[in-house]
Amino acid sequence: MRILVHDFGGYPFPAELSRELAERGHCVTHSWCASLVDTPGSARAFSFPHSRAALVFSPIDLREPLDKYRYVKRLRQEREYGRLGAELIEHIRPDVVLAANVPLDAQSQFVQTSKRNAIPFVFWLQDLIGPATENLLRQRLPVIGRLIGRHYTNLEARLLRSSSAVVPVSADFRGYLDRCGVDPRRVTIVENWAPLADLPLRPKDNPWAIQEGLAERFVFLYTGALGMKQDPELLLDLASCFRDRDDVRVVVHSGGPTLGHLAQRQQELRLPNLVLRDFVSWERLPDLLGAADVLVASIHRGAGKYSVPSKVMSYLCAGRPLMVSVPADNLAGKIVSREGAGLVIEPGDRVSLLQAAERLYASCEDRATMGLRARRYAESSFEIGPIAERFESILTSANGGGVDHA
């Protein structure tokens, strides 16, 4: 089959899927948004090596960085992005499209173009964008926000119903899909993963950690996006809690406006133990994760209903304990708790968060046990072969059993 895989965020695990599908003999175009500044995506996806000419990387680049925080400009840019994505579909004429994380106005153009060309469209449901948008706008614009938010909830429902197949990343999304009227026979759950082969275990005293002066420090590490779904304040709380311990560093690798906000707050609160850095390349991520003693993730309580933080999957590969501030019923929290891979704290519970941090700081034995369990889960769940086989089956079925539409 000719397959177009589009992952708006440009994350590594969809790129790994594209690579594996190409290795299985399919002609794959892998696309993403190259205009994001507050996610680590585009450089990662483009850096993946591959051995087959049947895999082509085709980033979509806007004329300027996508502005997530100015709504009118963002709407214009997302519609422009949809137009460029539709042109890519027209140009490639794939047998099937698999798309994830695409803003709904752009996704609508993707779906319309696919239908016009009789191309099956598979909706890879990473986040419930409609309800999340409605919840956010109702808080910020109480009257008109409710109307705009409801529009996006209804739009997402229509796009889901009209898709040839839907691939939610969590069974928790099934209720939402039922309410949207999606035929359950077209729904296949595939939980997210991380590219295990590209995230080997690394020692604490690796060259990168030595270079950054972290090899002899106790490191709480956060890496990845810091947007509206995450809680950057807990990183300040964590640094404040350990400010008098010279052996502890709270290290944040991220990007976008929130990193600047943290830098300002760091100066105001006088937190020399808070280390703020930009994203690292995908190739350096194993060393970065290896430098950590504890890996930190967060998501707001409201966002936990709509999203599963994918960074947790990369963390699980590192063989380090996790400290995650997520709702206990969020898939990421369920995995960490069930596997004994770390500690799960309810969002907003600062007392329990700092108690968890103190426990992990004090107990080398707990850290070693949790890290071992984290890596064991990743090794048993993240092999790309079985995952690609499931996607191959979904795509083949959506394509009518593998019929070439050329």
N, C-alpha and C positions, 0 to 999 in steps of 0.2 A: 504493500500500500504506500501511497504518497501521503505523509502525515505532517500536518502543521501543529506543532506544540507551542502554544503561546502562554508564557508565565509573566504577567505584568511586572512583578517584583524582581525578576531575574535571579531567583534563588538557586542554590546548587543542586537540590534534589530533583527538580524537574529537568534540569540539564543532564543529570545522570540518566534519567529515564529516556531522554531523547538519544543519548549515546548508546544505551542498551538496545533500544528499538532499531537503531541503525545497524548495530552488530547482528541483529536478527534478520537483516535483509531488507528492511523497509527504507524508503527514501524519506528522510526526516529533515524538516526545516524547523529550527528552534529559534523562537523570537521572544523579545522582552522589551520593556521600556528602558531605554538608555539615558533618560532625562531625569531620573530620580536622584536626589542629593541626600536624602535622609534614610536610605536603606543601602545595604552593602551589595545590592544585587548585581548590577550590570557587569562589573569587572569580574565577578565570580563566574558567571555563566559563560562569558566569552573566553575565560582562561582555561576551560576544560579541554584537555587534549582529546583527540579522537583519531581513530585509525582508518575510518572509511570515508570515501568521498561522498557517500550517501547521506552524510550529516552536514548540514549547512547552517551556520549561525547568521541570523538576520535581525539585528536589533532595530527597533523603531526609535528614531531620534527626533524630538521636537526641536524647534529653533532655539529654545531656552529651557532651563530647568523647570520641571513641573512644580508649580507653586501650590502646595497643599493647604496653605493657611489663608489664602485670599479667594473666597468662594466663587466670585464672579469670574475671575481669571482662571481659576481651576476648572470651572465648567467649560469655558471656552477651550482650554487646552485638552481636556478629556474628549471633547467632541472632535477636535482636530486629530487626536490620537486615534479615535474610532475610524475616522476617514482614512488615515494612513494604514491602519490594520486591515480595513476593508480592501484597500488597494493591494495589499500584500496577498490577501486571499484570492483576489481576482487574478493576480499575476501568477501565483503558484498553481492554482486550481487543484488543491489536494483532494484526496479521496475522503478525508475526514479531518476535522479540526478539533483539537483538545485545548481548552482555554481556562486559565486559572487567574484569579485575583484581578480581573479586568474591571475598571470602573463601569458602572451600569450604563451610562450614556454611550461609552465606547463599545461595551459588550453588545448593546442593542444593534449597533451598526455591524458588528461581527456576525451576529445571528442573522440579520436581514440579508447580508451579502451571501452568507452560506446557503440560506434557503433559496435565494434567487438563482443560485448556481447548482441547486440540488446536491449540496454537499452536507453530509451529516455533521451536526455540531454537538460536541460532548462538553457539558458544563462541569468543570472540575471545581467543586464548591469548597473553597478554603475558608471563607468567612461569610457570614450572613450580612451582606453589605446593606441591604434594604432596611432591616430593623435597626442596625447600628446607626445608619444615617438618620432615621426617623427619631431615634432616642436622642442623638446629639442635637439635632436641629430644634426639637421641642424644648430642650433646655436653654438653648441660646437665643432662639427666636420664637417665643411662646405661641404666637398666633400663626403667622405665615409659615414658621418652621414646621408646624404640625401638618400643614397642607403639603408642603414640599416633601417632607419626610414620608408621608403616606404615598405620594406619587412614586417615590423610589421603592418603597416596599411592594407596591402593586407592579411596578416595572420588573423587579427581580422575579416576582412570582410568575409573570407572563413569560419571561425568558426561560425560566426553569421548566415550565410546562411545555414550551415549544422546542426544547432541546431533545435531541435523539436519545441521549443518555445523560444521567447526572451521577457524579462521583463525589459524594460528600466525604470529608476527612474524618468525621466522627459520627457514631450512631446517635449522638445527642441531637443531630440535625434532622433526624427522621420526622419528629413531630412537626417541625416547621415545613418540611416538604409535604407532609400530609395536608397541612392547612393550606398550602399553595395549590393543592390539587394535582400534584405530580404523581403519575402512575408508578406505584411501588415496583412494578416489574422492570422499570427503566432505571432503578436506583441501585448502585453497587457501592458499598462503603470500602474505601481504601485509606487506611490511616497514613499520615505523613511519616517520613523517615529522614535519614541523613545519609550522605554518601560514605558508607563505612570504610571503603577502601582508600578514600582520600583523607580520612581522619584517623591516622594511626595513633596509638598511645605514645606520648612523649614524656620524657623525664622532667622533673621540676627544674633541674639545673640545665636546661637546654640553651643553645647559643642565644636565642632571642631573649630569654629570661635574664641571662647574664648581662646582655647588652643593656637591657632596661633597668637593671639593678633590682630585679625581683626574685632572683634565685634564693636569696637568704631572707626574704620577707614572707610573711603570711598574707596571701592575696585572696580577697573577695573580688571576683571578676564578673563584670557585666559586659556582654558584647552583643551588638545588633541594634536594630532601630529603637529610637526613643520618641514615640509619637503620642497621639491622643489615647491610645489603648494602654500604654505603659504608665508606670508610676515612678518618675524620676526622683521624687521626694524621699523615697525609701533609701536611695543611695546616699543622700545627704544625712539621713538619720543614722545610717550604718557608719559613715565616716565620723560623725559626731560621737557615736558610742565608743569608737576605738581611737579617738584623737590623741589620747595620752599614752598610747602604746606604740612605740617607735618601730616595732617589728611588723606592724600591720599596715597594709595598703588596700584601699578600695579603688580598683582600676576599672575605668569605663572606656570602652572603645565603641564609638558611635558616630553620628553625624547629624547635620541639620540644626535648626534653631534651638532645640532643647539642650544640645551640648553647650551652646553659648550661654543659655540660662544657668546651667550648672556651674559654668566657669564664674559667672557673676556671683552666684550664691556661695561658691567656694571662697571667694575673696571676702564677702560679707561675714561669713561664719568662721573664717580663718581655719581652713581645713587643709593643711599641707599634706595630709595622708590621702587625699582624694586625687587620683591621677586620671586626667582626662586626655584621651587620644582619639584620633580619627580611626575609621575602619582600617583594618589590615587586609592585605590581599588573601585570597583563598588559600594560596600555597603556604602562607605563614600562620594560618589559623591553628593548625595542630600544636605548634610551639606556643602560641598565645594561650590556648586552652590548657596546655601542659604546665604553664607557669602558675595556674590557679591552684589554690587549695580548696576553695568553695566557689561554685558557679551560681550566679544569681539571675533570676528572671522574675518578671512581674506582669500582671495585667489587671486592670481595674475590674471591680466586681461586675459592673454593667457589661463591660466588653467581654467578660468571660462567658456570657451566654452566646456570643456571636463569633468567637474566634478562639483558635487553639494556637498558642505561641510556638512557632516552628523551631525557634532557636533551642528549645528544650531538647529536640531530637539530636541536634549537633552536640549539645552538652552531654547527652547520654553516651556518646562515643568516646568521651575524653577520659573516662575512668576516674572522674572526680565526683564528690558529693554535690547534689543540687540543693539550693535553698530557693524555693519558688513561692512567690506571693500571688497565688491564683485561687479562684474558688475551688473548693474540694471536689465539686462535680464537673469541673472542666477536665477534658480528656488529658491534658498535660499533668494536672494535679493527680488524676486517677492513676496514671502510669507511674509517676514518681512514688506515690504512696504505696501502690500495690506491689511494686518491685523492690521496695525498700531502698530506693536509689537516692534518697535525700529527705528533706523536711518540707512539708507543705503548710503554708500559713495563709489564713484568710486575708484577703486584701483589706487594708485599713487597720489591721491589728498590729500596731507598732510594738506593743509590749512583747507579744509572742514572737515577732520577727527578731527583735534584739535578743530575746532569750535563746532562740534557735541559733543565732549567730554566735553567741557565747558558748553554747554547747558544742558547736562544730569547731570553734577555735580551740576549745579545751581538750577535745577527745580525738586523738590521732587514730584510735581504734575505730571509732564510729566513722570517721572520714574514710578510712581504708575499706571498711566493710561496704559502705554505701557506694563508693567509687567502683568497687569490684562488681557489685550488683548492677550498677548503671551500664557498665561496659558489657556485662553478660547479656543484659536485655538487648542492647544494640546488636550484638553479634548474632543473637537468635532471631531478630525481627527485621533487620535492615538489609539483608542480602538482596541485591537488585534483581537477580534472576527471577525469583517467584513474584516479585512486585511487578516487573515488566510483563511477565506472563499474564497477570491479571488485567493489566491495562491493554495488552495486545488482544485479549479476549473481548474486552469491552469495545475497543475500537473496531475490531473485526465485525462484531455483532451490529454495531451502529452503522457500519458500512454494508449491511445486508449480506454478511458472510464473506466479505472480502472482494466484492465486485468492484472492478476498476471503473470509475465514472468517466474516464477519458473518452 
